[in-house]
Amino acid sequence: MDATDAAGTITEAKLVDASGAAMITSDASISSHETGALLLFEIPFEVRSV
């Protein structure tokens, strides 16, 4: 099976920085089909003036 045709269940998702360090890790149970999967991470932030 080619990676572009992969299907299965995603059990964990990670958002990583440029060096590969995990910034956010989330347990998941998402079925992936031939059309792929889209994962969204909610990232709270606050904007302050300095």
Full PDB file with SEQRES, HELIX, SHEET, SSBOND, CRYST1, ORIGX, SCALE, CONECT and MASTER records, all heavy atoms in Angstrom:
SEQRES   1 A   50  MET ASP ALA THR ASP ALA ALA GLY THR ILE THR GLU ALA          
SEQRES   2 A   50  LYS LEU VAL ASP ALA SER GLY ALA ALA MET ILE THR SER          
SEQRES   3 A   50  ASP ALA SER ILE SER SER HIS GLU THR GLY ALA LEU LEU          
SEQRES   4 A   50  LEU PHE GLU ILE PRO PHE GLU VAL ARG SER VAL                  
HELIX    1 AA1 ALA A    3  ASP A    5  5                                   3    
SHEET    1 AA1 2 GLY A   8  VAL A  16  0                                        
SHEET    2 AA1 2 ALA A  22  SER A  32 -1                                        
CRYST1    1.000    1.000    1.000  90.00  90.00  90.00 P 1           1          
ORIGX1      1.000000  0.000000  0.000000        0.00000                         
ORIGX2      0.000000  1.000000  0.000000        0.00000                         
ORIGX3      0.000000  0.000000  1.000000        0.00000                         
SCALE1      1.000000  0.000000  0.000000        0.00000                         
SCALE2      0.000000  1.000000  0.000000        0.00000                         
SCALE3      0.000000  0.000000  1.000000        0.00000                         
ATOM      1  N   MET A   1       0.849  -1.180   0.000  1.00  0.00           N  
ATOM      2  CA  MET A   1       0.000   0.000   0.000  1.00  0.00           C  
ATOM      3  C   MET A   1       0.895   1.244   0.000  1.00  0.00           C  
ATOM      4  O   MET A   1       1.803   1.367   0.788  1.00  0.00           O  
ATOM      5  CB  MET A   1      -0.906  -0.006   1.245  1.00  0.00           C  
ATOM      6  CG  MET A   1      -1.777   1.224   1.331  1.00  0.00           C  
ATOM      7  SD  MET A   1      -2.818   1.351   2.815  1.00  0.00           S  
ATOM      8  CE  MET A   1      -3.618  -0.203   2.849  1.00  0.00           C  
ATOM      9  N   ASP A   2       0.614   2.157  -0.887  1.00  0.00           N  
ATOM     10  CA  ASP A   2       1.337   3.421  -0.979  1.00  0.00           C  
ATOM     11  C   ASP A   2       0.842   4.358   0.116  1.00  0.00           C  
ATOM     12  O   ASP A   2      -0.314   4.315   0.514  1.00  0.00           O  
ATOM     13  CB  ASP A   2       1.074   4.037  -2.364  1.00  0.00           C  
ATOM     14  CG  ASP A   2       1.924   5.248  -2.617  1.00  0.00           C  
ATOM     15  OD1 ASP A   2       1.657   6.287  -1.968  1.00  0.00           O  
ATOM     16  OD2 ASP A   2       2.834   5.185  -3.452  1.00  0.00           O  
ATOM     17  N   ALA A   3       1.728   5.234   0.623  1.00  0.00           N  
ATOM     18  CA  ALA A   3       1.351   6.165   1.697  1.00  0.00           C  
ATOM     19  C   ALA A   3       0.195   7.064   1.284  1.00  0.00           C  
ATOM     20  O   ALA A   3      -0.611   7.466   2.118  1.00  0.00           O  
ATOM     21  CB  ALA A   3       2.551   7.004   2.110  1.00  0.00           C  
ATOM     22  N   THR A   4       0.063   7.372   0.008  1.00  0.00           N  
ATOM     23  CA  THR A   4      -1.043   8.230  -0.430  1.00  0.00           C  
ATOM     24  C   THR A   4      -2.367   7.490  -0.434  1.00  0.00           C  
ATOM     25  O   THR A   4      -3.415   8.107  -0.495  1.00  0.00           O  
ATOM     26  CB  THR A   4      -0.770   8.816  -1.837  1.00  0.00           C  
ATOM     27  OG1 THR A   4      -0.596   7.728  -2.747  1.00  0.00           O  
ATOM     28  CG2 THR A   4       0.452   9.709  -1.835  1.00  0.00           C  
ATOM     29  N   ASP A   5      -2.341   6.166  -0.379  1.00  0.00           N  
ATOM     30  CA  ASP A   5      -3.559   5.363  -0.341  1.00  0.00           C  
ATOM     31  C   ASP A   5      -3.818   4.786   1.043  1.00  0.00           C  
ATOM     32  O   ASP A   5      -4.650   3.908   1.196  1.00  0.00           O  
ATOM     33  CB  ASP A   5      -3.461   4.202  -1.340  1.00  0.00           C  
ATOM     34  CG  ASP A   5      -3.336   4.690  -2.773  1.00  0.00           C  
ATOM     35  OD1 ASP A   5      -3.940   5.726  -3.097  1.00  0.00           O  
ATOM     36  OD2 ASP A   5      -2.631   4.036  -3.556  1.00  0.00           O  
ATOM     37  N   ALA A   6      -3.104   5.273   2.050  1.00  0.00           N  
ATOM     38  CA  ALA A   6      -3.195   4.703   3.393  1.00  0.00           C  
ATOM     39  C   ALA A   6      -4.564   4.952   4.007  1.00  0.00           C  
ATOM     40  O   ALA A   6      -5.190   5.977   3.783  1.00  0.00           O  
ATOM     41  CB  ALA A   6      -2.111   5.297   4.281  1.00  0.00           C  
ATOM     42  N   ALA A   7      -5.017   3.995   4.792  1.00  0.00           N  
ATOM     43  CA  ALA A   7      -6.273   4.120   5.535  1.00  0.00           C  
ATOM     44  C   ALA A   7      -6.069   3.423   6.864  1.00  0.00           C  
ATOM     45  O   ALA A   7      -5.286   2.495   6.974  1.00  0.00           O  
ATOM     46  CB  ALA A   7      -7.426   3.491   4.764  1.00  0.00           C  
ATOM     47  N   GLY A   8      -6.755   3.894   7.905  1.00  0.00           N  
ATOM     48  CA  GLY A   8      -6.630   3.276   9.214  1.00  0.00           C  
ATOM     49  C   GLY A   8      -7.172   4.202  10.275  1.00  0.00           C  
ATOM     50  O   GLY A   8      -7.979   5.080   9.999  1.00  0.00           O  
ATOM     51  N   THR A   9      -6.709   4.031  11.505  1.00  0.00           N  
ATOM     52  CA  THR A   9      -7.165   4.849  12.621  1.00  0.00           C  
ATOM     53  C   THR A   9      -5.995   5.606  13.212  1.00  0.00           C  
ATOM     54  O   THR A   9      -4.953   5.027  13.500  1.00  0.00           O  
ATOM     55  CB  THR A   9      -7.820   3.977  13.713  1.00  0.00           C  
ATOM     56  OG1 THR A   9      -8.910   3.271  13.130  1.00  0.00           O  
ATOM     57  CG2 THR A   9      -8.334   4.823  14.862  1.00  0.00           C  
ATOM     58  N   ILE A  10      -6.163   6.908  13.387  1.00  0.00           N  
ATOM     59  CA  ILE A  10      -5.161   7.758  14.022  1.00  0.00           C  
ATOM     60  C   ILE A  10      -5.444   7.737  15.515  1.00  0.00           C  
ATOM     61  O   ILE A  10      -6.557   8.037  15.937  1.00  0.00           O  
ATOM     62  CB  ILE A  10      -5.239   9.196  13.465  1.00  0.00           C  
ATOM     63  CG1 ILE A  10      -4.956   9.182  11.963  1.00  0.00           C  
ATOM     64  CG2 ILE A  10      -4.268  10.112  14.211  1.00  0.00           C  
ATOM     65  CD1 ILE A  10      -5.296  10.482  11.267  1.00  0.00           C  
ATOM     66  N   THR A  11      -4.448   7.351  16.329  1.00  0.00           N  
ATOM     67  CA  THR A  11      -4.655   7.242  17.772  1.00  0.00           C  
ATOM     68  C   THR A  11      -3.985   8.365  18.553  1.00  0.00           C  
ATOM     69  O   THR A  11      -4.274   8.561  19.725  1.00  0.00           O  
ATOM     70  CB  THR A  11      -4.136   5.895  18.293  1.00  0.00           C  
ATOM     71  OG1 THR A  11      -2.746   5.777  17.974  1.00  0.00           O  
ATOM     72  CG2 THR A  11      -4.913   4.730  17.685  1.00  0.00           C  
ATOM     73  N   GLU A  12      -3.065   9.098  17.919  1.00  0.00           N  
ATOM     74  CA  GLU A  12      -2.407  10.207  18.589  1.00  0.00           C  
ATOM     75  C   GLU A  12      -1.977  11.216  17.532  1.00  0.00           C  
ATOM     76  O   GLU A  12      -1.543  10.842  16.456  1.00  0.00           O  
ATOM     77  CB  GLU A  12      -1.179   9.726  19.364  1.00  0.00           C  
ATOM     78  CG  GLU A  12      -0.497  10.819  20.159  1.00  0.00           C  
ATOM     79  CD  GLU A  12       0.700  10.307  20.939  1.00  0.00           C  
ATOM     80  OE1 GLU A  12       1.651   9.791  20.312  1.00  0.00           O  
ATOM     81  OE2 GLU A  12       0.679  10.424  22.162  1.00  0.00           O  
ATOM     82  N   ALA A  13      -2.124  12.483  17.862  1.00  0.00           N  
ATOM     83  CA  ALA A  13      -1.700  13.551  16.966  1.00  0.00           C  
ATOM     84  C   ALA A  13      -0.762  14.475  17.722  1.00  0.00           C  
ATOM     85  O   ALA A  13      -0.958  14.723  18.910  1.00  0.00           O  
ATOM     86  CB  ALA A  13      -2.918  14.325  16.464  1.00  0.00           C  
ATOM     87  N   LYS A  14       0.277  14.961  17.029  1.00  0.00           N  
ATOM     88  CA  LYS A  14       1.238  15.871  17.653  1.00  0.00           C  
ATOM     89  C   LYS A  14       1.479  17.055  16.733  1.00  0.00           C  
ATOM     90  O   LYS A  14       1.603  16.884  15.519  1.00  0.00           O  
ATOM     91  CB  LYS A  14       2.583  15.175  17.892  1.00  0.00           C  
ATOM     92  CG  LYS A  14       2.532  14.081  18.917  1.00  0.00           C  
ATOM     93  CD  LYS A  14       3.904  13.467  19.104  1.00  0.00           C  
ATOM     94  CE  LYS A  14       3.849  12.331  20.116  1.00  0.00           C  
ATOM     95  NZ  LYS A  14       5.164  11.735  20.317  1.00  0.00           N  
ATOM     96  N   LEU A  15       1.548  18.226  17.314  1.00  0.00           N  
ATOM     97  CA  LEU A  15       1.978  19.427  16.615  1.00  0.00           C  
ATOM     98  C   LEU A  15       3.415  19.652  17.043  1.00  0.00           C  
ATOM     99  O   LEU A  15       3.699  19.764  18.234  1.00  0.00           O  
ATOM    100  CB  LEU A  15       1.107  20.622  17.002  1.00  0.00           C  
ATOM    101  CG  LEU A  15       1.448  21.951  16.331  1.00  0.00           C  
ATOM    102  CD1 LEU A  15       1.230  21.860  14.825  1.00  0.00           C  
ATOM    103  CD2 LEU A  15       0.604  23.069  16.920  1.00  0.00           C  
ATOM    104  N   VAL A  16       4.341  19.643  16.082  1.00  0.00           N  
ATOM    105  CA  VAL A  16       5.764  19.743  16.411  1.00  0.00           C  
ATOM    106  C   VAL A  16       6.349  21.033  15.859  1.00  0.00           C  
ATOM    107  O   VAL A  16       5.864  21.590  14.881  1.00  0.00           O  
ATOM    108  CB  VAL A  16       6.555  18.529  15.886  1.00  0.00           C  
ATOM    109  CG1 VAL A  16       6.063  17.242  16.514  1.00  0.00           C  
ATOM    110  CG2 VAL A  16       6.489  18.432  14.378  1.00  0.00           C  
ATOM    111  N   ASP A  17       7.429  21.501  16.505  1.00  0.00           N  
ATOM    112  CA  ASP A  17       8.127  22.688  16.007  1.00  0.00           C  
ATOM    113  C   ASP A  17       9.146  22.272  14.949  1.00  0.00           C  
ATOM    114  O   ASP A  17       9.251  21.096  14.590  1.00  0.00           O  
ATOM    115  CB  ASP A  17       8.754  23.486  17.156  1.00  0.00           C  
ATOM    116  CG  ASP A  17       9.861  22.734  17.884  1.00  0.00           C  
ATOM    117  OD1 ASP A  17      10.343  21.696  17.379  1.00  0.00           O  
ATOM    118  OD2 ASP A  17      10.254  23.199  18.967  1.00  0.00           O  
ATOM    119  N   ALA A  18       9.896  23.227  14.430  1.00  0.00           N  
ATOM    120  CA  ALA A  18      10.846  22.972  13.346  1.00  0.00           C  
ATOM    121  C   ALA A  18      11.920  21.954  13.725  1.00  0.00           C  
ATOM    122  O   ALA A  18      12.450  21.255  12.861  1.00  0.00           O  
ATOM    123  CB  ALA A  18      11.496  24.278  12.909  1.00  0.00           C  
ATOM    124  N   SER A  19      12.239  21.841  15.016  1.00  0.00           N  
ATOM    125  CA  SER A  19      13.259  20.876  15.435  1.00  0.00           C  
ATOM    126  C   SER A  19      12.669  19.506  15.747  1.00  0.00           C  
ATOM    127  O   SER A  19      13.388  18.588  16.099  1.00  0.00           O  
ATOM    128  CB  SER A  19      14.014  21.416  16.658  1.00  0.00           C  
ATOM    129  OG  SER A  19      13.146  21.510  17.770  1.00  0.00           O  
ATOM    130  N   GLY A  20      11.342  19.362  15.643  1.00  0.00           N  
ATOM    131  CA  GLY A  20      10.691  18.072  15.887  1.00  0.00           C  
ATOM    132  C   GLY A  20      10.200  17.881  17.302  1.00  0.00           C  
ATOM    133  O   GLY A  20       9.664  16.829  17.628  1.00  0.00           O  
ATOM    134  N   ALA A  21      10.358  18.890  18.174  1.00  0.00           N  
ATOM    135  CA  ALA A  21       9.873  18.787  19.552  1.00  0.00           C  
ATOM    136  C   ALA A  21       8.356  18.972  19.582  1.00  0.00           C  
ATOM    137  O   ALA A  21       7.819  19.882  18.950  1.00  0.00           O  
ATOM    138  CB  ALA A  21      10.537  19.851  20.423  1.00  0.00           C  
ATOM    139  N   ALA A  22       7.656  18.094  20.304  1.00  0.00           N  
ATOM    140  CA  ALA A  22       6.199  18.164  20.388  1.00  0.00           C  
ATOM    141  C   ALA A  22       5.773  19.386  21.187  1.00  0.00           C  
ATOM    142  O   ALA A  22       6.221  19.591  22.307  1.00  0.00           O  
ATOM    143  CB  ALA A  22       5.646  16.898  21.018  1.00  0.00           C  
ATOM    144  N   MET A  23       4.925  20.204  20.593  1.00  0.00           N  
ATOM    145  CA  MET A  23       4.375  21.376  21.273  1.00  0.00           C  
ATOM    146  C   MET A  23       3.004  21.057  21.870  1.00  0.00           C  
ATOM    147  O   MET A  23       2.671  21.519  22.940  1.00  0.00           O  
ATOM    148  CB  MET A  23       4.261  22.542  20.288  1.00  0.00           C  
ATOM    149  CG  MET A  23       5.612  22.994  19.756  1.00  0.00           C  
ATOM    150  SD  MET A  23       5.515  24.143  18.373  1.00  0.00           S  
ATOM    151  CE  MET A  23       4.305  25.313  18.847  1.00  0.00           C  
ATOM    152  N   ILE A  24       2.203  20.286  21.144  1.00  0.00           N  
ATOM    153  CA  ILE A  24       0.878  19.868  21.590  1.00  0.00           C  
ATOM    154  C   ILE A  24       0.723  18.398  21.223  1.00  0.00           C  
ATOM    155  O   ILE A  24       1.035  17.996  20.108  1.00  0.00           O  
ATOM    156  CB  ILE A  24      -0.245  20.679  20.914  1.00  0.00           C  
ATOM    157  CG1 ILE A  24      -0.116  22.174  21.219  1.00  0.00           C  
ATOM    158  CG2 ILE A  24      -1.618  20.175  21.360  1.00  0.00           C  
ATOM    159  CD1 ILE A  24      -1.100  23.039  20.455  1.00  0.00           C  
ATOM    160  N   THR A  25       0.254  17.587  22.155  1.00  0.00           N  
ATOM    161  CA  THR A  25      -0.047  16.185  21.906  1.00  0.00           C  
ATOM    162  C   THR A  25      -1.497  15.937  22.283  1.00  0.00           C  
ATOM    163  O   THR A  25      -1.964  16.429  23.297  1.00  0.00           O  
ATOM    164  CB  THR A  25       0.871  15.268  22.738  1.00  0.00           C  
ATOM    165  OG1 THR A  25       2.229  15.570  22.413  1.00  0.00           O  
ATOM    166  CG2 THR A  25       0.620  13.801  22.452  1.00  0.00           C  
ATOM    167  N   SER A  26      -2.191  15.188  21.449  1.00  0.00           N  
ATOM    168  CA  SER A  26      -3.604  14.936  21.692  1.00  0.00           C  
ATOM    169  C   SER A  26      -3.932  13.489  21.377  1.00  0.00           C  
ATOM    170  O   SER A  26      -3.546  12.974  20.326  1.00  0.00           O  
ATOM    171  CB  SER A  26      -4.457  15.863  20.815  1.00  0.00           C  
ATOM    172  OG  SER A  26      -5.829  15.599  20.991  1.00  0.00           O  
ATOM    173  N   ASP A  27      -4.627  12.806  22.304  1.00  0.00           N  
ATOM    174  CA  ASP A  27      -5.140  11.474  22.005  1.00  0.00           C  
ATOM    175  C   ASP A  27      -6.273  11.642  21.004  1.00  0.00           C  
ATOM    176  O   ASP A  27      -6.988  12.635  21.017  1.00  0.00           O  
ATOM    177  CB  ASP A  27      -5.670  10.798  23.268  1.00  0.00           C  
ATOM    178  CG  ASP A  27      -4.564  10.463  24.251  1.00  0.00           C  
ATOM    179  OD1 ASP A  27      -3.418  10.253  23.803  1.00  0.00           O  
ATOM    180  OD2 ASP A  27      -4.839  10.416  25.460  1.00  0.00           O  
ATOM    181  N   ALA A  28      -6.430  10.670  20.118  1.00  0.00           N  
ATOM    182  CA  ALA A  28      -7.447  10.783  19.080  1.00  0.00           C  
ATOM    183  C   ALA A  28      -7.975   9.410  18.729  1.00  0.00           C  
ATOM    184  O   ALA A  28      -7.366   8.396  19.057  1.00  0.00           O  
ATOM    185  CB  ALA A  28      -6.849  11.446  17.844  1.00  0.00           C  
ATOM    186  N   SER A  29      -9.098   9.384  18.093  1.00  0.00           N  
ATOM    187  CA  SER A  29      -9.646   8.171  17.506  1.00  0.00           C  
ATOM    188  C   SER A  29     -10.343   8.597  16.222  1.00  0.00           C  
ATOM    189  O   SER A  29     -11.555   8.784  16.189  1.00  0.00           O  
ATOM    190  CB  SER A  29     -10.620   7.483  18.460  1.00  0.00           C  
ATOM    191  OG  SER A  29     -11.102   6.292  17.874  1.00  0.00           O  
ATOM    192  N   ILE A  30      -9.542   8.767  15.181  1.00  0.00           N  
ATOM    193  CA  ILE A  30     -10.037   9.309  13.920  1.00  0.00           C  
ATOM    194  C   ILE A  30      -9.809   8.278  12.826  1.00  0.00           C  
ATOM    195  O   ILE A  30      -8.701   7.788  12.645  1.00  0.00           O  
ATOM    196  CB  ILE A  30      -9.278  10.607  13.557  1.00  0.00           C  
ATOM    197  CG1 ILE A  30      -9.448  11.639  14.666  1.00  0.00           C  
ATOM    198  CG2 ILE A  30      -9.748  11.156  12.217  1.00  0.00           C  
ATOM    199  CD1 ILE A  30      -8.522  12.826  14.552  1.00  0.00           C  
ATOM    200  N   SER A  31     -10.861   7.951  12.101  1.00  0.00           N  
ATOM    201  CA  SER A  31     -10.732   7.035  10.974  1.00  0.00           C  
ATOM    202  C   SER A  31     -10.258   7.801   9.760  1.00  0.00           C  
ATOM    203  O   SER A  31     -10.815   8.843   9.425  1.00  0.00           O  
ATOM    204  CB  SER A  31     -12.071   6.353  10.672  1.00  0.00           C  
ATOM    205  OG  SER A  31     -12.441   5.536  11.751  1.00  0.00           O  
ATOM    206  N   SER A  32      -9.209   7.300   9.124  1.00  0.00           N  
ATOM    207  CA  SER A  32      -8.669   7.913   7.925  1.00  0.00           C  
ATOM    208  C   SER A  32      -8.997   7.011   6.742  1.00  0.00           C  
ATOM    209  O   SER A  32      -8.776   5.807   6.791  1.00  0.00           O  
ATOM    210  CB  SER A  32      -7.151   8.058   8.066  1.00  0.00           C  
ATOM    211  OG  SER A  32      -6.587   8.477   6.853  1.00  0.00           O  
ATOM    212  N   HIS A  33      -9.550   7.588   5.713  1.00  0.00           N  
ATOM    213  CA  HIS A  33      -9.905   6.830   4.516  1.00  0.00           C  
ATOM    214  C   HIS A  33      -8.986   7.247   3.380  1.00  0.00           C  
ATOM    215  O   HIS A  33      -8.060   8.030   3.575  1.00  0.00           O  
ATOM    216  CB  HIS A  33     -11.380   7.076   4.172  1.00  0.00           C  
ATOM    217  CG  HIS A  33     -12.297   6.699   5.290  1.00  0.00           C  
ATOM    218  ND1 HIS A  33     -12.583   5.407   5.616  1.00  0.00           N  
ATOM    219  CD2 HIS A  33     -12.958   7.454   6.196  1.00  0.00           C  
ATOM    220  CE1 HIS A  33     -13.400   5.375   6.661  1.00  0.00           C  
ATOM    221  NE2 HIS A  33     -13.632   6.604   7.032  1.00  0.00           N  
ATOM    222  N   GLU A  34      -9.237   6.745   2.207  1.00  0.00           N  
ATOM    223  CA  GLU A  34      -8.376   7.015   1.060  1.00  0.00           C  
ATOM    224  C   GLU A  34      -8.260   8.506   0.760  1.00  0.00           C  
ATOM    225  O   GLU A  34      -7.296   8.953   0.152  1.00  0.00           O  
ATOM    226  CB  GLU A  34      -8.881   6.282  -0.173  1.00  0.00           C  
ATOM    227  CG  GLU A  34      -8.799   4.763  -0.073  1.00  0.00           C  
ATOM    228  CD  GLU A  34      -9.964   4.157   0.718  1.00  0.00           C  
ATOM    229  OE1 GLU A  34     -11.014   4.822   0.841  1.00  0.00           O  
ATOM    230  OE2 GLU A  34      -9.817   3.038   1.212  1.00  0.00           O  
ATOM    231  N   THR A  35      -9.259   9.297   1.152  1.00  0.00           N  
ATOM    232  CA  THR A  35      -9.232  10.729   0.855  1.00  0.00           C  
ATOM    233  C   THR A  35      -8.404  11.504   1.860  1.00  0.00           C  
ATOM    234  O   THR A  35      -8.202  12.698   1.695  1.00  0.00           O  
ATOM    235  CB  THR A  35     -10.660  11.299   0.828  1.00  0.00           C  
ATOM    236  OG1 THR A  35     -11.293  11.016   2.069  1.00  0.00           O  
ATOM    237  CG2 THR A  35     -11.469  10.687  -0.309  1.00  0.00           C  
ATOM    238  N   GLY A  36      -7.926  10.869   2.940  1.00  0.00           N  
ATOM    239  CA  GLY A  36      -7.063  11.522   3.921  1.00  0.00           C  
ATOM    240  C   GLY A  36      -7.814  11.982   5.152  1.00  0.00           C  
ATOM    241  O   GLY A  36      -8.976  11.662   5.348  1.00  0.00           O  
ATOM    242  N   ALA A  37      -7.127  12.752   5.977  1.00  0.00           N  
ATOM    243  CA  ALA A  37      -7.705  13.258   7.219  1.00  0.00           C  
ATOM    244  C   ALA A  37      -7.192  14.676   7.439  1.00  0.00           C  
ATOM    245  O   ALA A  37      -6.081  15.012   7.031  1.00  0.00           O  
ATOM    246  CB  ALA A  37      -7.323  12.373   8.393  1.00  0.00           C  
ATOM    247  N   LEU A  38      -7.993  15.501   8.086  1.00  0.00           N  
ATOM    248  CA  LEU A  38      -7.609  16.861   8.425  1.00  0.00           C  
ATOM    249  C   LEU A  38      -7.651  16.983   9.935  1.00  0.00           C  
ATOM    250  O   LEU A  38      -8.669  16.673  10.557  1.00  0.00           O  
ATOM    251  CB  LEU A  38      -8.570  17.872   7.791  1.00  0.00           C  
ATOM    252  CG  LEU A  38      -8.400  19.330   8.201  1.00  0.00           C  
ATOM    253  CD1 LEU A  38      -7.041  19.864   7.716  1.00  0.00           C  
ATOM    254  CD2 LEU A  38      -9.519  20.175   7.629  1.00  0.00           C  
ATOM    255  N   LEU A  39      -6.538  17.381  10.553  1.00  0.00           N  
ATOM    256  CA  LEU A  39      -6.472  17.552  11.995  1.00  0.00           C  
ATOM    257  C   LEU A  39      -6.340  19.029  12.308  1.00  0.00           C  
ATOM    258  O   LEU A  39      -5.549  19.730  11.687  1.00  0.00           O  
ATOM    259  CB  LEU A  39      -5.265  16.800  12.575  1.00  0.00           C  
ATOM    260  CG  LEU A  39      -5.223  15.302  12.320  1.00  0.00           C  
ATOM    261  CD1 LEU A  39      -3.921  14.732  12.843  1.00  0.00           C  
ATOM    262  CD2 LEU A  39      -6.399  14.616  12.948  1.00  0.00           C  
ATOM    263  N   LEU A  40      -7.097  19.500  13.280  1.00  0.00           N  
ATOM    264  CA  LEU A  40      -7.028  20.888  13.720  1.00  0.00           C  
ATOM    265  C   LEU A  40      -6.631  20.930  15.180  1.00  0.00           C  
ATOM    266  O   LEU A  40      -7.122  20.143  15.981  1.00  0.00           O  
ATOM    267  CB  LEU A  40      -8.381  21.587  13.539  1.00  0.00           C  
ATOM    268  CG  LEU A  40      -8.949  21.606  12.134  1.00  0.00           C  
ATOM    269  CD1 LEU A  40     -10.347  22.214  12.140  1.00  0.00           C  
ATOM    270  CD2 LEU A  40      -8.049  22.384  11.207  1.00  0.00           C  
ATOM    271  N   PHE A  41      -5.743  21.859  15.538  1.00  0.00           N  
ATOM    272  CA  PHE A  41      -5.342  22.058  16.917  1.00  0.00           C  
ATOM    273  C   PHE A  41      -5.819  23.434  17.369  1.00  0.00           C  
ATOM    274  O   PHE A  41      -5.612  24.420  16.657  1.00  0.00           O  
ATOM    275  CB  PHE A  41      -3.814  21.994  17.066  1.00  0.00           C  
ATOM    276  CG  PHE A  41      -3.241  20.619  16.877  1.00  0.00           C  
ATOM    277  CD1 PHE A  41      -2.821  20.186  15.642  1.00  0.00           C  
ATOM    278  CD2 PHE A  41      -3.125  19.754  17.959  1.00  0.00           C  
ATOM    279  CE1 PHE A  41      -2.294  18.926  15.460  1.00  0.00           C  
ATOM    280  CE2 PHE A  41      -2.593  18.494  17.799  1.00  0.00           C  
ATOM    281  CZ  PHE A  41      -2.179  18.068  16.545  1.00  0.00           C  
ATOM    282  N   GLU A  42      -6.445  23.494  18.519  1.00  0.00           N  
ATOM    283  CA  GLU A  42      -6.844  24.772  19.091  1.00  0.00           C  
ATOM    284  C   GLU A  42      -5.662  25.308  19.887  1.00  0.00           C  
ATOM    285  O   GLU A  42      -5.150  24.650  20.791  1.00  0.00           O  
ATOM    286  CB  GLU A  42      -8.046  24.599  20.008  1.00  0.00           C  
ATOM    287  CG  GLU A  42      -8.548  25.902  20.573  1.00  0.00           C  
ATOM    288  CD  GLU A  42      -9.800  25.742  21.416  1.00  0.00           C  
ATOM    289  OE1 GLU A  42     -10.503  24.732  21.260  1.00  0.00           O  
ATOM    290  OE2 GLU A  42     -10.058  26.629  22.231  1.00  0.00           O  
ATOM    291  N   ILE A  43      -5.196  26.510  19.523  1.00  0.00           N  
ATOM    292  CA  ILE A  43      -4.036  27.104  20.175  1.00  0.00           C  
ATOM    293  C   ILE A  43      -4.463  28.443  20.774  1.00  0.00           C  
ATOM    294  O   ILE A  43      -4.602  29.441  20.054  1.00  0.00           O  
ATOM    295  CB  ILE A  43      -2.875  27.316  19.172  1.00  0.00           C  
ATOM    296  CG1 ILE A  43      -2.515  25.980  18.519  1.00  0.00           C  
ATOM    297  CG2 ILE A  43      -1.673  27.930  19.871  1.00  0.00           C  
ATOM    298  CD1 ILE A  43      -1.536  26.100  17.382  1.00  0.00           C  
ATOM    299  N   PRO A  44      -4.686  28.468  22.087  1.00  0.00           N  
ATOM    300  CA  PRO A  44      -5.075  29.747  22.719  1.00  0.00           C  
ATOM    301  C   PRO A  44      -3.860  30.680  22.829  1.00  0.00           C  
ATOM    302  O   PRO A  44      -2.746  30.230  23.086  1.00  0.00           O  
ATOM    303  CB  PRO A  44      -5.577  29.336  24.099  1.00  0.00           C  
ATOM    304  CG  PRO A  44      -4.900  28.041  24.384  1.00  0.00           C  
ATOM    305  CD  PRO A  44      -4.647  27.375  23.043  1.00  0.00           C  
ATOM    306  N   PHE A  45      -4.085  31.945  22.591  1.00  0.00           N  
ATOM    307  CA  PHE A  45      -3.014  32.929  22.797  1.00  0.00           C  
ATOM    308  C   PHE A  45      -3.639  34.251  23.180  1.00  0.00           C  
ATOM    309  O   PHE A  45      -4.812  34.496  22.978  1.00  0.00           O  
ATOM    310  CB  PHE A  45      -2.117  33.064  21.557  1.00  0.00           C  
ATOM    311  CG  PHE A  45      -2.816  33.591  20.340  1.00  0.00           C  
ATOM    312  CD1 PHE A  45      -2.822  34.951  20.070  1.00  0.00           C  
ATOM    313  CD2 PHE A  45      -3.456  32.732  19.469  1.00  0.00           C  
ATOM    314  CE1 PHE A  45      -3.467  35.447  18.949  1.00  0.00           C  
ATOM    315  CE2 PHE A  45      -4.105  33.221  18.339  1.00  0.00           C  
ATOM    316  CZ  PHE A  45      -4.109  34.565  18.081  1.00  0.00           C  
ATOM    317  N   GLU A  46      -2.822  35.088  23.782  1.00  0.00           N  
ATOM    318  CA  GLU A  46      -3.257  36.406  24.241  1.00  0.00           C  
ATOM    319  C   GLU A  46      -2.315  37.447  23.669  1.00  0.00           C  
ATOM    320  O   GLU A  46      -1.094  37.278  23.685  1.00  0.00           O  
ATOM    321  CB  GLU A  46      -3.219  36.436  25.763  1.00  0.00           C  
ATOM    322  CG  GLU A  46      -3.726  37.725  26.364  1.00  0.00           C  
ATOM    323  CD  GLU A  46      -3.729  37.676  27.883  1.00  0.00           C  
ATOM    324  OE1 GLU A  46      -3.875  36.576  28.451  1.00  0.00           O  
ATOM    325  OE2 GLU A  46      -3.558  38.740  28.488  1.00  0.00           O  
ATOM    326  N   VAL A  47      -2.888  38.524  23.155  1.00  0.00           N  
ATOM    327  CA  VAL A  47      -2.091  39.610  22.584  1.00  0.00           C  
ATOM    328  C   VAL A  47      -2.051  40.734  23.596  1.00  0.00           C  
ATOM    329  O   VAL A  47      -3.086  41.181  24.098  1.00  0.00           O  
ATOM    330  CB  VAL A  47      -2.697  40.105  21.260  1.00  0.00           C  
ATOM    331  CG1 VAL A  47      -1.893  41.275  20.705  1.00  0.00           C  
ATOM    332  CG2 VAL A  47      -2.778  38.967  20.247  1.00  0.00           C  
ATOM    333  N   ARG A  48      -0.849  41.189  23.940  1.00  0.00           N  
ATOM    334  CA  ARG A  48      -0.670  42.281  24.908  1.00  0.00           C  
ATOM    335  C   ARG A  48       0.219  43.338  24.307  1.00  0.00           C  
ATOM    336  O   ARG A  48       1.148  43.036  23.560  1.00  0.00           O  
ATOM    337  CB  ARG A  48      -0.014  41.775  26.199  1.00  0.00           C  
ATOM    338  CG  ARG A  48      -0.796  40.764  26.958  1.00  0.00           C  
ATOM    339  CD  ARG A  48      -0.047  40.359  28.204  1.00  0.00           C  
ATOM    340  NE  ARG A  48      -0.700  39.256  28.879  1.00  0.00           N  
ATOM    341  CZ  ARG A  48      -0.299  38.742  29.996  1.00  0.00           C  
ATOM    342  NH1 ARG A  48       0.809  39.222  30.593  1.00  0.00           N  
ATOM    343  NH2 ARG A  48      -0.936  37.753  30.568  1.00  0.00           N  
ATOM    344  N   SER A  49      -0.035  44.581  24.651  1.00  0.00           N  
ATOM    345  CA  SER A  49       0.878  45.643  24.222  1.00  0.00           C  
ATOM    346  C   SER A  49       1.997  45.746  25.242  1.00  0.00           C  
ATOM    347  O   SER A  49       1.832  45.467  26.437  1.00  0.00           O  
ATOM    348  CB  SER A  49       0.141  46.968  24.117  1.00  0.00           C  
ATOM    349  OG  SER A  49      -0.377  47.353  25.370  1.00  0.00           O  
ATOM    350  N   VAL A  50       3.164  46.127  24.785  1.00  0.00           N  
ATOM    351  CA  VAL A  50       4.325  46.247  25.690  1.00  0.00           C  
ATOM    352  C   VAL A  50       4.817  47.671  25.735  1.00  0.00           C  
ATOM    353  O   VAL A  50       4.577  48.482  24.910  1.00  0.00           O  
ATOM    354  CB  VAL A  50       5.480  45.321  25.252  1.00  0.00           C  
ATOM    355  CG1 VAL A  50       5.092  43.898  25.476  1.00  0.00           C  
ATOM    356  CG2 VAL A  50       5.852  45.570  23.815  1.00  0.00           C  
TER     357      VAL A  50                                                      
MASTER        0    0    0    1    2    0    0    6  356    1    0    4          
END                                                                             
